[in-house]
Amino acid sequence: MQEYLQHGTMAFSFGELVFPVVYCEGLNVLTVQMDSTQVMVPVNSSLDFYENLDALMSKLLDQFPKLTE
């Protein structure tokens, strides 16, 4: 997660929608907060930062496939 700490803020963008990605160090999870829900994945230490972001993106799109329309 050193990359996250070095880069500062991260976000997923879908057109005009922007969802900040937050690393919760105490829980060791990456989260995306949406209006009515939160999507989170545990950080897998065997993956690099961007692979963990990809896992979060995949979970987000699984739950909200309309984001890609």
C-alpha positions in Angstrom: 0.0 0.0 0.0 3.1 2.2 -0.1 2.0 3.3 -3.6 -1.3 4.6 -2.3 0.4 6.5 0.5 2.8 8.0 -2.0 0.2 8.9 -4.6 -2.3 10.4 -2.2 -5.8 10.1 -3.5 -7.2 7.7 -6.0 -10.6 7.5 -7.7 -12.5 5.5 -10.3 -14.2 7.7 -12.9 -17.2 6.7 -15.1 -18.1 9.6 -17.3 -19.2 12.3 -14.9 -19.3 10.0 -11.9 -16.2 9.9 -9.7 -15.9 7.5 -6.8 -12.9 8.1 -4.5 -11.0 5.0 -3.5 -10.0 5.0 0.2 -7.5 2.7 1.9 -8.6 1.9 5.5 -5.3 0.9 7.1 -6.7 -0.4 10.3 -9.0 -2.8 8.5 -6.5 -3.3 5.6 -9.3 -2.8 3.0 -9.8 -0.7 -0.1 -13.2 0.9 -0.3 -15.4 2.9 -2.7 -18.1 4.9 -1.0 -21.2 5.5 -3.1 -24.4 7.3 -2.2 -26.2 4.4 -0.7 -23.6 1.7 -0.3 -20.0 0.9 0.1 -17.9 -1.6 -1.9 -14.8 -3.0 -0.2 -12.2 -5.6 -0.8 -9.5 -6.9 1.6 -6.0 -5.9 0.5 -4.1 -9.0 -0.7 -0.5 -8.6 0.2 0.6 -11.0 -2.5 -0.7 -8.6 -5.1 0.7 -5.2 -6.0 -1.3 -2.0 -5.5 -2.7 -1.9 -9.0 -3.8 -5.5 -8.9 -5.7 -4.7 -5.6 -7.3 -1.7 -7.3 -8.3 -4.0 -10.2 -10.0 -6.4 -7.7 -11.9 -3.5 -6.2 -12.9 -2.3 -9.7 -14.1 -5.8 -10.7 -16.2 -6.1 -7.5 -17.7 -2.6 -8.2 -18.6 -3.5 -11.7 -20.0 -6.9 -10.7 -22.4 -5.1 -8.3 -23.1 -2.2 -10.6 -22.7 -3.3 -14.2 -24.6 -0.2 -15.4 -21.6 1.9 -14.7 -20.0 0.7 -18.0 -23.0 1.7 -20.1 
